[in-house]
Every structure is written in structure tokens, then in C-alpha cells.
């Protein structure tokens, strides 16, 4: 068995990395008591909490945290008609937090995720490791067999091209989980007691041209580099599918990162995933996605964005048109999803207008 870390007595970090450049986004339907365990590592940062479900329910946040709390009424008020692109009764509601953030970096975590322990028993500061991942380059163009060559004690192996050792900017850091694995419902049903106790002390860059199943419960990204593509889709209440929100975003960001020459890292840090969701409820949400993904993944594997698409927004709009053309015959839902992707970009640009052009230093 693996247990969460005990953080009692660990002091709050007086000099946290990127304190004024990073927001923590948390989707929730319940009190955020789990933040007590995270206090040594997360308290110095600003939280953006997106409350799902009943907007009249009061959410308790432990004292000492600096936070903004948004519910569905706030989403409707701020986005107006474009609020339809934000999922309801699904963790994809967290995307609203990405949109309203004004920081360069975002770390998002679920409210059932606790602090993990490394093999020595030390509490894992997941956010610090995510920041380290984001601040050092990625190597998507050539795989290094010692994994991350920029990590202390590692380097590029013999035969690695010197022309590629500078790497590329890292846009996404994808963390993992101990205890409850991130399984789909059929796997949950056949392995109900399985727990992940294997801590692999490694970070690697996902190679260019390779997709991956992105999990949104322990994730950080450079909002300036990839933020407009970090849309978790139209899922949950009123939609025929759920629990594919982070997967959809992962497929989208990966093809765009590949196109724009950006990197995605996976591995460390670990969090402790405390509870398994109901596999029968999950199966009801997932079953169409389980069939659809056999067509969706080949679609993304064959996406070719144009040379004219040089910004994340341009890439995403092109991608939305391809979704409408290629995936709508699979199900009318994808026509609606493609429209929501466009609405998302429009809403993003309204809340995040590009900096005004300057001439001789004057706007």
C-alpha cells in the first residue's frame, strides 16, 4: 500500500518559485479542505476556484489562501452568450479559470489529490517540480535514452545530435499519480483493487508526432505558449460524453505543439490520488468516447496544419474546421464541439486582448 505524505510541521516556503507569475486553478463541487495538506507548497500562490454544480452552495476555502471563486452565474455574467462553451457538471469547467487568469503559468489540480511521498518518504512538492519542467527545454525531435538530459546528473547520450541539444520551449508539464490509477471504466471494473505504488523517478519529453492520454488532475502549462488551445471541450451535463475533456485538450495541444515547435513533458511530479470514482457512473459517461476514440485518434494522427497558422489561435481555428469536416460524420456532437472550439477562442481573445502595437515605445 501507498499512503499520502504527512505535511504537518513543514513550513510554508518563504521564497516560492514564480509566485507572481503563476495561478492555481481548481474545479470543485465541495469544500476545499484538501488544501490544508497542500499549505506548505501552495499557500503563497493565487488560487482560481471554479465551482461546478449548484451556484448557491457555499464552498469553504481554508484560511490564509488568496483566491478568486467563480460559479456558473459568474461564467454567464462574464462570458454572456459565449458561456455555452464552458462545460457544466464536468471537470472541464476548469477551463474558465485558464481563461480569466492573467498569469504566465497555470497549475491545475483536482480536489481529491493529496501530497505524495517519494521513495525516501519525503513529501513531494508537485508544483515546484512542474515549474522546473516548464523552465527547462524539451527534446521532442530526438529521444534521449537517459530521459530528461537537462536534469542534474544526466546529459545527452553519445550519438545525440549537437544541433538539437538546445531543445525547444516547454509548453506543458504532465504529472502522474500514486494510489488510484487514472483508468477508464472498463479497466476499473476488471481491476477494482489495483493501486499504483510504482514511483518512477523520471521526466521525459513526448516525441514529436506522438499523441498521449493527458490527465487534467495534475497538470501545468505555459499559458502564454499554449493557453488558447488548453480547452477541455464540451462535456458533461447536456452532452453525450464525459471524462474525455482532458483527453480532447491533450490531443489538441499536442498536434499544435508539434506544429509550433513546442515541447510536452511527462513523468514527475507525482500526486496522491485519494479516491476512485464510480466505474458504473464513469461507464455511462465514457461509453461513446470509448467507441469514438478509435476514429478520433487517427484523425489527430493525420492532422496537418498550414504554414500560415503561426499562432495558437490560428492553429486552433484550423483544427476546429477539420473537426467539423472529418469528425461530424461520426456524430452530430462533433459539429457542436467544433462550433464550441471557435466560441472558446473568441471568448479567450475578448478576455485576453493582444498587447497594443507600439511605435517608438508609445501605444
C-alpha positions in Angstrom: 0.0 0.0 0.0 1.0 3.6 -0.6 -0.1 6.4 1.7 -0.2 10.2 1.3 2.5 12.3 2.8 2.2 13.9 6.2 2.9 17.7 5.7 2.2 18.7 9.3 5.2 20.7 10.5 6.5 21.6 7.1 6.9 25.4 6.9 5.4 27.4 4.1 8.1 28.2 1.6 9.1 31.8 2.1 10.6 32.1 -1.4 8.3 30.1 -3.7 9.3 29.9 -7.4 7.3 32.1 -9.8 5.0 33.4 -7.0 3.7 36.3 -9.0 3.7 34.6 -12.4 1.5 31.5 -11.7 -2.1 30.8 -10.8 -3.5 27.6 -9.4 -6.8 26.5 -11.0 -9.1 24.1 -9.1 -12.5 22.8 -10.2 -14.7 21.7 -7.4 -18.2 20.9 -6.1 -17.2 20.6 -2.4 -15.2 22.3 0.4 -11.5 22.6 -0.3 -10.3 21.0 3.0 -7.6 19.1 1.0 -5.7 22.4 0.7 -4.7 22.1 4.4 -2.4 19.3 3.3 -1.0 21.4 0.5 -0.5 24.5 2.6 3.4 24.3 2.8 3.6 24.3 -1.0 0.5 26.1 -2.4 -0.4 28.8 0.1 1.9 31.5 -1.3 0.1 31.3 -4.7 -3.1 32.8 -6.0 -6.0 30.3 -6.5 -8.7 30.5 -9.1 -11.5 28.2 -8.0 -14.2 27.2 -10.4 -17.3 25.9 -8.6 -19.3 23.4 -10.6 -22.9 22.5 -10.0 -25.3 24.5 -7.7 -24.0 28.1 -7.6 -25.9 28.8 -4.4 -23.8 26.2 -2.5 -21.2 27.9 -0.3 -17.7 26.5 -0.8 -15.3 26.6 2.2 -11.7 27.6 1.5 -9.1 27.2 4.3 -8.0 30.5 5.9 -4.7 32.0 4.6 -5.3 31.4 0.9 -5.5 34.2 -1.6 -8.3 33.2 -4.1 -11.0 34.1 -6.5 -14.1 31.9 -6.6 -16.3 31.7 -9.7 -19.6 29.8 -10.1 -21.9 29.3 -13.1 -23.6 32.6 -12.5 -20.2 34.3 -12.8 -19.4 32.4 -16.0 -22.7 33.5 -17.6 -22.2 37.1 -16.4 -18.6 37.4 -17.7 -19.0 35.5 -21.0 -22.6 36.2 -21.9 -23.8 34.1 -24.8 -20.3 32.6 -25.2 -20.7 30.9 -21.8 -22.1 28.0 -23.7 -18.6 26.8 -24.5 -17.9 26.1 -20.8 -19.0 22.6 -19.7 -21.4 22.2 -16.8 -21.2 19.4 -14.2 -17.9 18.3 -15.5 -14.3 19.0 -14.6 -13.9 20.8 -17.9 -15.4 23.8 -16.2 -11.8 24.5 -15.0 -11.1 26.0 -18.5 -12.9 29.1 -17.3 -10.1 29.5 -14.8 -7.5 29.3 -17.6 -9.3 32.0 -19.5 -9.6 34.5 -16.7 -6.1 34.0 -15.3 -3.7 36.8 -16.1 -0.5 34.9 -15.2 2.1 33.3 -17.5 1.8 29.9 -15.9 -1.1 27.7 -14.7 -1.1 24.7 -12.4 -4.4 22.8 -12.2 -5.2 20.1 -9.6 -8.3 18.2 -8.6 -9.7 18.4 -5.1 -9.2 14.7 -4.4 -5.4 14.9 -4.9 -3.2 14.8 -1.9 0.6 15.3 -1.4 2.5 12.2 -2.4 5.7 10.7 -0.9 8.8 9.9 -2.8 10.5 6.5 -2.0 12.5 8.1 0.8 9.3 9.2 2.5 9.8 12.9 1.7 6.7 14.9 0.8 6.6 15.8 -2.9 6.3 19.4 -3.8 4.5 18.8 -7.1 4.2 22.5 -8.1 7.9 23.0 -7.7 8.7 20.1 -10.0 6.2 21.3 -12.6 7.9 24.7 -12.6 11.3 23.0 -13.1 9.8 21.1 -16.0 8.4 24.2 -17.6 11.5 26.3 -17.2 13.9 23.9 -18.9 13.8 22.9 -22.5 12.1 19.8 -24.1 13.6 17.5 -26.7 10.7 16.3 -29.0 12.9 15.9 -32.1 15.2 13.2 -30.9 14.7 10.9 -27.9 17.4 10.9 -25.2 17.7 7.4 -23.6 18.6 9.0 -20.3 15.2 10.8 -20.4 15.5 14.5 -19.5 19.0 15.5 -20.3 18.8 18.8 -18.5 18.2 17.2 -15.1 21.0 17.2 -12.6 23.1 14.1 -13.0 22.0 13.5 -16.6 23.2 14.7 -20.0 22.8 13.9 -23.7 24.0 10.4 -24.6 26.6 9.5 -27.2 25.1 9.9 -30.7 22.7 12.7 -29.8 22.9 15.4 -32.5 24.7 18.5 -31.2 22.4 20.6 -33.4 19.4 19.5 -31.4 20.8 19.9 -27.8 19.4 23.3 -27.3 15.9 21.9 -27.3 12.7 23.8 -27.6 10.5 25.7 -25.1 8.4 23.5 -22.8 4.6 24.3 -23.1 3.1 21.6 -20.9 4.2 19.6 -17.8 2.1 16.5 -17.3 2.3 14.9 -13.9 1.3 11.4 -12.7 -0.4 9.8 -9.7 0.1 7.3 -6.9 -2.6 5.1 -5.4 -5.7 5.3 -7.6 -4.7 5.0 -11.3 -6.3 7.1 -14.0 -8.2 4.2 -15.6 -11.2 4.2 -17.9 -14.4 2.5 -16.6 -13.8 -1.0 -18.2 -10.4 -1.2 -16.7 -11.7 0.0 -13.3 -14.3 -2.8 -13.4 -11.8 -5.6 -14.0 -9.2 -4.2 -11.7 -11.2 -2.6 -8.8 -8.5 -3.1 -6.2 -5.4 -2.1 -8.3 -3.3 0.7 -6.9 -0.3 2.3 -8.3 2.6 2.0 -5.9 5.4 2.4 -8.5 7.3 5.7 -8.3 9.4 6.2 -11.4 12.0 9.0 -10.8 12.0 10.3 -14.4 10.8 13.0 -16.7 10.7 12.6 -20.4 9.7 14.6 -23.5 6.9 13.1 -25.5 8.3 12.8 -29.1 7.0 14.9 -32.0 4.3 13.1 -33.8 3.2 11.0 -30.8 -0.1 11.6 -29.0 -0.7 10.8 -25.3 -3.6 10.5 -22.9 -3.5 13.7 -20.9 -4.9 13.7 -17.4 -6.0 17.0 -16.1 -5.8 16.3 -12.3 -2.0 17.1 -12.1 -1.0 19.4 -14.9 0.9 22.7 -15.5 1.4 24.7 -18.6 2.8 27.9 -20.0 -0.3 29.9 -20.7 1.5 32.3 -23.0 2.7 29.5 -25.2 -0.3 27.1 -25.4 -3.2 28.6 -23.3 -5.7 29.2 -26.0 -5.6 25.5 -27.0 -6.0 24.2 -23.5 -9.7 23.8 -24.0 -11.2 20.8 -22.3 -14.0 20.5 -24.8 -17.8 20.5 -24.4 -18.5 17.7 -22.0 -20.8 16.8 -19.1 -24.3 17.9 -18.5 -26.4 18.0 -21.7 -23.6 16.4 -23.8 -23.4 12.7 -24.9 -19.9 12.3 -23.5 -17.9 13.0 -20.3 -14.5 12.2 -18.9 -12.8 12.9 -22.2 -12.4 16.6 -21.5 -8.7 16.4 -20.7 -8.1 13.8 -23.4 -9.5 16.1 -26.0 -7.3 19.0 -24.8 -4.3 16.7 -24.8 -4.8 15.7 -28.4 -5.3 19.3 -29.5 -2.3 20.7 -27.7 0.0 18.0 -28.8 -0.6 18.5 -32.5 -0.3 22.3 -32.1 2.8 22.0 -30.0 4.3 19.7 -32.7 3.4 22.3 -35.4 4.7 25.3 -33.5 7.9 23.6 -32.3 7.0 23.4 -28.6 7.6 20.6 -26.1 5.4 18.5 -23.7 7.0 16.7 -20.7 5.5 13.8 -18.7 6.6 11.9 -15.6 7.4 13.7 -12.3 5.8 15.1 -10.3 3.5 12.6 -8.6 0.4 13.4 -6.5 -1.6 11.0 -4.4 -5.0 10.3 -5.9 -7.2 9.7 -3.0 -10.4 8.1 -4.3 -11.7 6.2 -7.2 -14.9 7.4 -8.9 -17.8 5.0 -9.5 -16.9 2.8 -12.5 -20.6 2.4 -13.5 -21.2 6.1 -13.5 -18.0 6.5 -15.4 -19.0 3.9 -18.0 -22.2 5.8 -18.7 -20.2 9.0 -19.3 -17.4 7.3 -21.3 -19.1 4.6 -23.4 -19.4 6.7 -26.6 -15.9 8.1 -26.2 -14.6 4.5 -26.0 -16.0 3.9 -29.5 -15.3 7.3 -30.9 -11.7 7.4 -29.8 -10.9 4.7 -32.4 -11.7 7.3 -35.1 -10.6 10.4 -33.2 -7.1 9.3 -32.6 -6.3 8.5 -36.2 -7.8 11.9 -37.1 -5.4 13.7 -34.8 -2.5 11.5 -36.0 -3.1 12.7 -39.6 -3.8 16.4 -38.8 -1.6 18.7 -41.0 -1.8 22.4 -40.0 -0.9 25.0 -42.6 2.3 27.1 -42.7 0.0 30.2 -42.4 -1.0 29.0 -38.9 1.7 30.6 -36.8 -0.2 31.4 -33.6 -2.1 29.0 -31.2 -5.4 30.7 -32.1 -4.8 30.3 -35.8 -3.9 26.6 -35.3 -7.0 26.0 -33.1 -9.4 27.6 -35.6 -7.9 25.5 -38.4 -8.3 22.4 -36.2 -11.9 23.3 -35.5 -12.6 23.3 -39.2 -11.0 19.9 -39.6 -13.1 18.6 -36.7 -16.3 19.8 -38.3 -15.3 18.3 -41.7 -13.8 15.0 -40.6 -15.5 14.1 -37.4 -19.0 15.4 -37.8 -20.0 12.4 -40.0 -19.1 10.3 -36.9 -21.7 12.0 -34.8 -23.5 15.4 -34.9 -21.9 16.1 -31.5 -18.6 17.0 -33.2 -20.3 19.7 -35.3 -21.4 21.2 -32.0 -17.9 20.7 -30.5 -16.3 22.4 -33.5 -18.5 25.4 -33.0 -17.7 25.5 -29.3 -14.0 25.5 -30.1 -14.5 28.6 -32.2 -16.6 30.2 -29.4 -13.9 29.4 -26.9 -11.2 31.2 -29.0 -13.5 34.2 -29.4 -14.1 34.4 -25.7 -10.4 33.9 -24.9 -9.4 36.8 -27.2 -12.1 39.1 -25.7 -10.8 38.5 -22.2 -7.1 38.4 -23.3 -6.7 41.0 -26.0 -3.3 41.1 -27.6 -1.0 43.9 -26.4 -1.4 47.1 -28.3 1.1 47.7 -31.0 3.7 50.3 -30.2 5.6 52.8 -32.2 8.8 54.2 -30.7 7.7 52.9 -27.3 4.3 54.6 -27.4 1.0 52.9 -27.9 
